[in-house]
Amino acid sequence: MPAAITTAGLCKRFGSLTALDHLDLTVPEGTVHGVLGPNGSGKTTTVRILATLIRPDAGTAEVFGVDVRSDPRRVRSVIGLTGQYAAVDELLTGRENLHMIGRLFRLSRPGSRARAAELLERFGLEDAADRQPRTYSGGMRRRLDIAASLMARPRLVFLDEPTTGLDPRSRMEVWRLVRELVADGTTVLLTTQYLEEADQLADSLSVIDHGRVIVSGTPDELKAQVGQDRVGITLLEAGAMERTVRLLRERLGTEPVADPDRMIVHAPLSDGGTLPDLLHLLRESGIAIGDVALRRPTLDDVFLAVTGRSPEQRPDQRNTGKETERP
């Protein structure tokens, strides 16, 4: 599959702070590629370079084979950008906002009006089209902002943490719009701190930390790297715990963990047996089971494993800063 985005050795510093440190990234065309990382890890700096808003200090970045430094105007003609905060004019109506963006993209007046009407209908904003955005809900403002980024029918859309601060219903509306974009053939680069969002939307992921990509793959591939599925077996008799641990160890070849206080035995599943096999083994051995829970690895597990912290935690200040506050 041809690449919509390719970066190699991308570097960016703000004074003494390194935002990007030889970042390598490839995004296949016609997909959603999620970029995960803690606050200040380099996500927004990457988007701003690819969108030609700032220049890298070193390395290369290409959008559909066009270098962002040598031909930024050509890059801008095929991209749309939705930042972390809705960039709409509060004094204009929703329709006027879209029309203005269309004219800035050199659409004709009739063409701009037609495209605005089309997007207002598609995004469910017809009834609010002639109201000012300050009367909109957070979800409506975000939908208008995404609509504005699509006025020129871009081949690539950057969504930089598009659902930050939205309520669950509004977040799901944005998810629906992202899926529709990709179904129409648009490539989406999505930066997010919401791991559920990345899991729901992304065809592939890159986790970045301290300005570098530290792991890439599909959500399932990354989860598989973290570890196996785990099973938690709740016993009805405390005296059966030692025997349960021994049986699981022999069958799975891994070390179960006993939790006597809750009478639960946790064990990573392996090639030694499926969950039904294990339950049959325990029942045949006369062990009474109260409950069974299967836990699969999540992107939270991936994130913690590769970065050592949650997405909300800040990195230390030796390597990077909060790049969203930089010019």
C-alpha positions in Angstrom: 0.0 0.0 0.0 1.5 3.4 -1.0 2.5 5.7 1.9 0.6 8.9 2.6 3.2 10.1 5.1 6.8 9.2 5.4 9.3 10.7 7.8 12.9 9.8 8.4 15.2 11.1 11.2 12.8 14.0 11.9 14.2 16.4 14.5 12.9 19.5 16.2 14.2 21.5 19.1 12.7 24.5 21.0 15.7 26.1 22.7 17.2 23.5 25.0 14.1 21.2 24.7 14.1 18.3 22.1 10.5 17.8 20.9 11.4 15.3 18.1 14.5 13.1 18.2 15.0 11.3 14.8 11.4 10.3 14.5 10.6 7.7 11.8 7.0 7.3 10.7 5.1 5.7 7.8 1.4 6.0 7.3 -0.3 3.9 4.6 -2.7 5.7 2.3 -6.5 5.2 3.0 -6.1 4.2 6.6 -6.4 5.7 10.1 -3.0 5.8 11.8 -3.1 6.6 15.5 -0.2 8.3 17.2 -0.1 7.7 20.9 2.1 9.3 23.5 2.2 11.0 26.9 1.8 14.8 27.2 4.8 16.5 25.6 6.0 13.4 23.7 6.1 15.1 20.3 2.6 14.3 18.9 1.6 17.9 18.1 5.0 18.9 16.9 4.9 16.0 14.4 1.5 17.2 13.1 2.6 20.8 12.8 5.7 19.8 10.8 3.6 17.6 8.4 1.0 20.4 8.1 3.9 22.8 7.1 3.2 25.1 10.1 6.7 24.7 11.4 9.9 23.5 9.8 12.0 20.6 11.1 15.6 21.2 12.2 16.7 17.9 10.5 15.4 14.9 8.7 12.8 14.5 6.0 9.1 14.5 5.9 6.9 13.7 2.8 3.2 13.8 2.2 2.2 11.7 -0.8 5.8 11.9 -1.9 6.0 15.7 -1.6 8.7 17.2 0.7 7.1 19.5 3.3 10.1 21.8 3.3 10.8 22.1 -0.4 7.1 22.4 -1.6 4.9 23.3 1.3 2.2 24.9 -0.9 1.7 21.6 -2.8 1.4 19.8 0.5 -1.2 22.2 1.8 -3.3 21.6 -1.3 -3.9 18.0 -0.2 -4.3 18.2 3.6 -6.8 19.3 6.2 -6.1 20.0 9.8 -8.2 19.9 12.9 -6.2 21.0 16.0 -6.8 20.4 19.7 -9.1 23.3 20.0 -11.9 24.3 17.6 -10.6 27.0 15.3 -13.8 28.7 14.3 -14.7 32.4 14.1 -17.2 33.2 16.8 -18.5 36.3 14.9 -19.5 34.3 11.8 -22.3 31.7 11.5 -21.4 28.1 11.0 -22.3 28.5 7.3 -20.2 31.6 7.0 -17.2 29.9 8.6 -17.2 27.1 6.1 -17.8 29.5 3.2 -14.8 31.6 4.3 -12.5 28.5 4.5 -13.7 27.5 1.0 -12.8 31.0 -0.4 -9.4 30.8 1.3 -8.9 27.5 -0.6 -9.8 29.4 -3.8 -13.1 27.7 -4.3 -15.5 29.8 -6.4 -18.3 31.5 -4.5 -21.0 29.1 -5.8 -18.6 26.1 -5.3 -17.9 27.2 -1.7 -21.5 27.7 -0.8 -22.4 24.3 -2.3 -19.6 22.5 -0.5 -20.6 24.2 2.8 -24.2 23.1 2.4 -23.1 19.6 1.7 -20.9 19.4 4.8 -23.4 21.0 7.1 -26.0 18.4 6.0 -23.5 15.5 6.3 -22.4 16.6 9.8 -25.9 17.2 11.1 -25.5 21.0 11.4 -28.2 22.2 9.0 -30.4 23.5 11.8 -27.6 25.4 13.4 -26.0 26.6 10.1 -27.1 30.2 10.5 -26.2 30.5 14.2 -22.9 31.7 15.6 -20.6 28.9 17.0 -20.7 30.4 20.5 -24.2 29.0 20.7 -23.0 25.5 19.8 -22.3 22.6 22.1 -18.8 21.3 22.3 -19.6 18.4 20.0 -21.2 20.7 17.5 -18.2 23.0 17.5 -15.9 20.1 16.9 -18.0 18.8 14.0 -17.9 22.3 12.5 -14.2 22.4 12.9 -13.7 19.0 11.2 -16.1 20.1 8.4 -13.9 23.2 7.8 -10.9 21.0 7.4 -12.7 19.0 4.6 -13.9 22.0 2.5 -11.2 21.4 -0.1 -11.7 17.6 -0.2 -8.2 16.8 1.2 -6.6 13.4 0.6 -5.1 13.5 4.1 -6.6 14.9 7.4 -4.8 15.5 10.6 -6.9 15.2 13.7 -4.9 16.3 16.7 -6.6 15.0 19.8 -10.0 15.8 18.3 -12.2 14.6 21.1 -10.4 16.2 24.1 -12.9 17.7 26.4 -16.0 16.2 24.7 -18.7 14.2 26.5 -19.0 10.5 25.5 -21.9 11.1 23.1 -20.0 13.8 21.2 -16.9 11.6 21.2 -18.8 8.8 19.5 -20.2 11.3 16.9 -16.6 12.2 16.0 -15.7 8.5 15.8 -18.5 8.0 13.3 -17.2 10.9 11.2 -13.7 9.5 11.2 -15.0 6.1 10.0 -16.9 7.8 7.2 -13.9 9.8 6.1 -11.8 6.6 5.7 -14.7 4.8 4.0 -14.6 7.6 1.4 -10.8 7.1 0.8 -9.4 9.8 3.0 -6.2 9.1 5.0 -6.4 10.1 8.7 -3.5 10.8 11.1 -5.1 10.7 14.5 -3.2 11.8 17.7 -4.9 10.9 20.9 -4.5 10.2 24.6 -7.6 8.1 24.7 -6.5 4.6 24.3 -10.0 3.3 23.7 -10.3 5.8 20.8 -7.1 4.5 19.2 -8.3 0.9 19.6 -11.7 1.7 18.1 -10.5 3.8 15.1 -6.9 3.0 14.2 -5.8 0.5 11.5 -2.2 0.9 12.8 -0.5 2.7 15.7 2.7 4.3 16.6 3.6 5.0 20.2 6.0 7.9 20.6 7.9 9.0 23.7 10.7 11.6 24.1 10.3 12.5 20.4 10.8 9.0 19.0 8.7 6.2 17.7 9.3 3.3 20.2 6.8 0.8 18.9 4.5 0.4 15.8 1.9 -2.1 14.6 -1.8 -2.8 14.5 -3.6 -2.7 17.8 -3.8 -6.5 18.0 -0.1 -6.8 17.2 0.9 -4.4 19.9 -1.3 -6.1 22.5 0.2 -9.5 21.5 3.7 -8.1 22.2 2.7 -7.2 25.8 1.6 -10.6 26.8 -0.9 -13.4 26.7 -4.5 -13.5 27.7 -4.9 -14.0 31.5 -7.6 -16.0 33.3 -8.8 -15.4 36.8 -10.4 -18.3 38.5 -12.4 -17.8 41.7 -12.5 -20.9 43.9 -15.2 -21.9 46.3 -12.9 -23.7 48.7 -9.8 -22.1 50.1 -8.2 -25.5 50.6 -8.2 -26.1 46.8 -5.9 -23.1 46.0 -2.6 -24.9 46.3 -3.8 -27.8 44.2 -5.2 -25.4 41.6 -1.9 -23.5 41.3 -0.1 -26.8 40.8 -2.5 -28.1 38.1 -2.3 -24.9 36.2 1.5 -24.7 36.4 1.8 -28.3 35.1 -0.7 -27.7 32.2 0.3 -24.2 31.1 4.0 -24.2 31.9 3.7 -20.8 33.4 3.5 -19.6 37.0 0.0 -18.8 38.3 -0.5 -16.2 41.0 -2.7 -16.9 44.0 -4.7 -14.3 45.7 -5.8 -16.0 49.0 -7.7 -13.0 50.2 -10.1 -13.1 47.3 -9.7 -16.8 46.6 -8.7 -16.1 43.0 -5.9 -17.7 41.0 -4.6 -15.7 38.1 -2.7 -17.4 35.2 -1.4 -16.4 31.8 -2.9 -18.6 29.1 -0.4 -20.3 26.8 -0.2 -23.1 24.2 -0.8 -25.5 27.1 -4.6 -25.2 26.8 -7.7 -23.2 26.0 -10.0 -21.8 28.7 -12.5 -24.7 28.3 -9.6 -27.2 28.6 -8.5 -25.7 31.9 -12.0 -25.6 33.3 -12.5 -29.2 32.3 -9.2 -30.2 34.0 -10.2 -28.4 37.3 -13.6 -29.9 37.4 -12.3 -33.4 36.7 -9.9 -32.8 39.6 -12.8 -32.1 41.9 -12.1 -28.4 42.3 -15.2 -26.2 42.7 -15.2 -23.0 40.7 -17.3 -20.0 41.5 -16.4 -17.7 38.7 -14.0 -17.3 35.7 -12.9 -14.1 34.1 -10.8 -13.8 30.9 -8.8 -10.6 30.6 -7.1 -9.7 27.3 -4.2 -7.3 26.9 -5.3 -3.7 26.3 -3.6 -0.7 24.8 -3.3 0.6 28.4 -1.0 -2.4 29.0 0.9 -1.6 25.8 1.3 2.0 26.8 2.5 1.3 30.3 4.9 -1.4 29.1 6.6 0.7 26.5 6.6 4.1 28.2 6.5 3.3 31.9 3.6 5.7 32.5 0.0 6.5 31.6 -0.8 8.9 28.7 -1.8 11.7 31.1 1.5 11.8 32.9 4.1 14.4 31.8 7.5 13.2 30.7 10.5 14.4 32.6 11.9 17.7 31.3 15.3 16.4 30.3 14.2 15.4 26.9 11.1 17.3 25.8 8.6 19.9 26.7 5.0 20.6 26.2 5.3 21.3 22.5 1.8 22.5 22.1 2.7 25.8 23.9 5.7 26.5 21.6 5.5 28.8 18.6 
